[in-house]
Amino acid sequence: DADVTQTPRNRITKTGKRIMLECSQTKGHDRMYWYRQDPGLGLRLIYYSFDVKDINKGEISDGYSVSRQAQAKFSLSLESAIPNQTALYFCATSEQNPYNEQFFGPGTRLTVL
Amino acid sequence: AQSVTQLGSHVSVSEGALVLLRCNYSSSVPPYLFWYVQYPNQGLQLLLKYTSAATLVKGINGFEAEFKKSETSFHLTKPSAHMSDAAEYFCAVSGIQGAQKLVFGQGTRLTINP
């Protein structure tokens, strides 16, 4: 079984709709992250959480919100989706040390029409 | 502030040829550097990382990278390309101070020609 899972894997929605992307992990890591990937831009950090009570904005948090329901679960919400939020979204987890790698989920491909 | 520049959004090599993917970083603190690979329709997988120990780092699948502080570079190499190496490769940097936030380069798509 995968250590970091994301649901759904693919989603098509319409402008103005609310949508939630979910991430679960079985690695026991405290730290979790949400990124979006756009062609030619690499991955950009949306939000990150160091534990259930510690949530921080990344470089592109506008239009997004998150919820850390438990150590193992970190959800990303788009309150009112817009077309330029069409992207590939990745969840990642890590241990506390900065030299430790981040482990990525398989991604959610989101299309906003 | 930290940043990463990957030179060349697309690199094409013949099977058996040398693979060289370039990465330059900017960091105000001693950096930790990573190379990740993304195969089609998959998440990112760590290839290798530099954590201030040896400057020549060996990773999975025959890849290696050399940290050169004077050149602020961390180029990825593989002596002989294989068809299965076709993927997108990302260089990333994090700092030892503050949050463990990875800053990614734009990515380089590697194509292997038979």
Chai-1 contact restraints between the chains, C-beta under 6 A:
chainA,res_idxA,chainB,res_idxB,connection_type,confidence,min_distance_angstrom,max_distance_angstrom,comment,restraint_id
A,G40,B,Q106,contact,1.0,0.0,6.0,A-B,restraint_1
A,G42,B,F104,contact,1.0,0.0,6.0,A-B,restraint_2
A,G42,B,G105,contact,1.0,0.0,6.0,A-B,restraint_3
A,G42,B,Q106,contact,1.0,0.0,6.0,A-B,restraint_4
A,G42,B,G107,contact,1.0,0.0,6.0,A-B,restraint_5
A,L43,B,F104,contact,1.0,0.0,6.0,A-B,restraint_6
A,P98,B,Y32,contact,1.0,0.0,6.0,A-B,restraint_7
A,P98,B,S94,contact,1.0,0.0,6.0,A-B,restraint_8
A,P98,B,I96,contact,1.0,0.0,6.0,A-B,restraint_9
A,P98,B,Q100,contact,1.0,0.0,6.0,A-B,restraint_10
A,Y99,B,Y32,contact,1.0,0.0,6.0,A-B,restraint_11
A,Y99,B,T51,contact,1.0,0.0,6.0,A-B,restraint_12
A,E101,B,L46,contact,1.0,0.0,6.0,A-B,restraint_13
A,F104,B,G43,contact,1.0,0.0,6.0,A-B,restraint_14
A,F104,B,L44,contact,1.0,0.0,6.0,A-B,restraint_15
A,G105,B,G43,contact,1.0,0.0,6.0,A-B,restraint_16
A,P106,B,G43,contact,1.0,0.0,6.0,A-B,restraint_17
A,G107,B,G43,contact,1.0,0.0,6.0,A-B,restraint_18
